[in-house]
Amino acid sequence: MKNLVIYLNIIALLFALPLWADQPRSSDLHIWAENDNVYVLHSHKAIAWTVETSEIKIVTKATGEEVFSADTTPFTKLVSVENGRYFAGLSDLQAGSLSHGYNFALFTPDGEFLSKVFVSRDAGYCEKVRQSVSQYLGWFAREPRIKLVRSEGKVSKIIVQPYYHDSKPCELPIGVHIIHLEKE
């Protein structure tokens, strides 16, 4: 009888394991950043693996005129870089970012993208990345500081304050470094 109870408990545990599995999280967010001249507005609605909407708009403060609008990955942080000379969008949504192929972008106040990068544990840009199976990518600090490194007057590297305080800063490249998913 005791063995039967143990056996039934094991079977019940095995059937319950899928309920504990990592599930992609949903996010419905509206965030913004600004400099002296523009507001950068981002909103998204992502439900698990599906991104229903995700866009960025840049609007002038003086006239309210929309300077730039585009679909983007679902950012969870927007940061003004070098006092608004640039802006950075960062995302810790793994499932929502995968379809776009990037979870970091650096762009100008007029909407020119200088960098799009997918950061993960395997990418090698950060020393340590907290990563679940499908839900979460912890790679940047809660209030990330971003520093731009220049070579011959041009931005050559992006340094992002990492998630873990005891690890080296994340070094991201300029240009497009996205991942592509194979569709089944």
C-alpha positions as CSV (number, residue, x, y, z in Angstrom):
1,M,0.0,0.0,0.0
2,K,2.8,2.4,0.9
3,N,4.5,1.8,-2.5
4,L,1.2,2.4,-4.3
5,V,0.9,5.8,-2.6
6,I,4.5,6.8,-3.6
7,Y,3.8,5.6,-7.1
8,L,0.6,7.7,-7.4
9,N,2.4,10.7,-6.0
10,I,5.1,10.4,-8.6
11,I,2.6,10.1,-11.4
12,A,0.7,13.2,-10.1
13,L,4.0,15.1,-9.9
14,L,4.9,14.2,-13.5
15,F,1.5,15.4,-14.8
16,A,1.9,18.7,-12.8
17,L,5.3,19.5,-14.2
18,P,4.1,21.2,-17.4
19,L,2.1,23.6,-15.2
20,W,5.4,24.8,-13.6
21,A,7.2,25.2,-16.9
22,D,8.5,28.6,-18.0
23,Q,5.7,30.5,-19.8
24,P,6.3,33.6,-21.9
25,R,5.1,36.6,-20.0
26,S,2.7,39.2,-21.4
27,S,3.4,42.9,-21.4
28,D,1.3,46.0,-22.1
29,L,3.5,49.0,-21.7
30,H,3.7,52.7,-22.5
31,I,7.1,54.4,-21.9
32,W,8.8,57.6,-23.0
33,A,12.1,59.4,-22.9
34,E,13.0,63.0,-24.0
35,N,15.6,65.6,-24.8
36,D,15.2,69.4,-25.1
37,N,13.5,69.0,-28.5
38,V,11.6,65.7,-28.8
39,Y,9.7,63.1,-26.9
40,V,10.3,59.5,-27.8
41,L,7.2,57.5,-27.1
42,H,7.0,53.7,-27.1
43,S,4.0,51.4,-26.6
44,H,3.5,47.7,-27.0
45,K,1.1,44.9,-26.3
46,A,2.8,41.5,-26.3
47,I,0.9,38.4,-25.2
48,A,3.4,35.5,-24.8
49,W,5.0,34.9,-28.2
50,T,2.6,37.2,-30.1
51,V,3.4,40.9,-30.4
52,E,0.0,42.5,-31.2
53,T,1.5,46.1,-31.4
54,S,4.9,47.6,-30.8
55,E,5.8,51.0,-32.1
56,I,8.0,54.0,-31.4
57,K,7.1,57.6,-32.2
58,I,9.3,60.6,-32.1
59,V,7.4,63.9,-31.6
60,T,8.7,67.4,-31.5
61,K,8.0,69.3,-28.3
62,A,7.5,72.7,-30.0
63,T,4.8,71.7,-32.5
64,G,3.7,68.2,-31.6
65,E,4.7,67.1,-35.1
66,E,5.5,63.4,-35.5
67,V,9.1,63.2,-36.8
68,F,9.4,59.4,-37.0
69,S,7.2,56.4,-36.5
70,A,8.1,52.7,-36.9
71,D,7.3,49.2,-35.6
72,T,9.9,48.0,-33.2
73,T,10.6,45.2,-30.8
74,P,8.7,45.6,-27.5
75,F,11.1,47.7,-25.4
76,T,10.7,47.7,-21.6
77,K,13.1,50.6,-21.1
78,L,13.9,53.8,-23.1
79,V,17.0,55.7,-22.1
80,S,18.3,59.1,-23.2
81,V,22.0,58.8,-24.1
82,E,24.5,61.7,-24.0
83,N,21.8,64.2,-22.9
84,G,19.4,63.2,-25.7
85,R,21.9,63.2,-28.5
86,Y,20.8,59.5,-28.9
87,F,18.2,57.2,-27.4
88,A,18.3,53.5,-26.5
89,G,15.5,51.0,-26.3
90,L,16.1,47.9,-24.3
91,S,14.0,44.8,-23.7
92,D,14.0,42.0,-21.2
93,L,11.1,40.2,-23.0
94,Q,12.6,37.1,-24.6
95,A,9.6,35.7,-26.3
96,G,8.3,39.1,-27.5
97,S,11.7,40.2,-28.8
98,L,12.5,37.0,-30.7
99,S,10.2,37.7,-33.6
100,H,11.9,41.1,-34.2
101,G,15.4,39.6,-33.8
102,Y,16.7,42.3,-31.4
103,N,16.2,43.5,-27.8
104,F,18.5,46.6,-28.0
105,A,18.5,49.5,-30.3
106,L,20.4,52.8,-30.4
107,F,18.9,55.6,-32.5
108,T,19.0,59.3,-33.2
109,P,16.2,61.8,-32.3
110,D,15.2,61.8,-36.0
111,G,14.8,58.0,-36.0
112,E,18.0,56.8,-37.6
113,F,19.0,53.4,-36.1
114,L,22.7,53.0,-35.5
115,S,22.4,49.6,-33.8
116,K,20.0,46.7,-33.4
117,V,21.4,43.8,-31.4
118,F,19.9,40.6,-29.8
119,V,21.5,40.1,-26.4
120,S,21.3,36.6,-24.8
121,R,23.4,34.3,-22.7
122,D,24.9,32.8,-25.9
123,A,25.5,36.0,-27.8
124,G,28.7,36.9,-25.8
125,Y,28.0,40.6,-25.4
126,C,27.5,40.4,-21.7
127,E,29.5,38.4,-19.1
128,K,26.4,37.2,-17.3
129,V,22.8,37.1,-18.5
130,R,19.9,35.9,-16.3
131,Q,17.8,34.0,-18.8
132,S,14.7,31.7,-18.5
133,V,13.7,29.3,-21.2
134,S,11.3,31.6,-23.0
135,Q,10.2,34.4,-20.7
136,Y,12.9,36.7,-19.4
137,L,16.4,38.1,-20.3
138,G,18.1,39.9,-17.5
139,W,21.0,41.6,-19.1
140,F,20.8,45.3,-18.2
141,A,20.6,47.2,-14.9
142,R,17.2,48.4,-13.5
143,E,18.2,52.0,-14.5
144,P,20.8,51.3,-17.2
145,R,23.6,53.7,-17.9
146,I,24.8,53.7,-21.5
147,K,28.1,55.0,-22.7
148,L,29.2,55.4,-26.3
149,V,32.8,54.7,-27.3
150,R,34.1,56.6,-30.3
151,S,36.9,55.8,-32.8
152,E,37.9,58.5,-35.3
153,G,34.9,60.6,-34.2
154,K,32.3,57.9,-34.9
155,V,30.5,55.7,-32.4
156,S,32.3,52.4,-32.5
157,K,30.9,50.5,-29.4
158,I,28.1,50.8,-26.9
159,I,28.7,50.0,-23.2
160,V,25.6,49.1,-21.2
161,Q,25.5,48.8,-17.4
162,P,24.9,45.0,-16.8
163,Y,22.2,43.2,-14.8
164,Y,24.7,41.8,-12.3
165,H,26.6,44.5,-10.3
166,D,29.7,42.3,-10.1
167,S,30.1,41.6,-13.9
168,K,31.8,43.5,-16.7
169,P,29.7,46.0,-18.7
170,C,27.9,44.7,-21.8
171,E,29.8,45.7,-25.0
172,L,27.4,46.0,-27.9
173,P,28.4,46.6,-31.5
174,I,27.2,49.2,-34.0
175,G,25.1,48.0,-36.9
176,V,22.5,45.3,-37.3
177,H,23.2,42.1,-35.4
178,I,19.7,40.5,-35.2
179,I,18.8,36.9,-35.1
180,H,16.4,35.2,-37.6
181,L,14.0,32.5,-36.5
182,E,13.2,29.6,-38.8
183,K,9.4,29.3,-39.3
184,E,8.1,25.8,-39.1
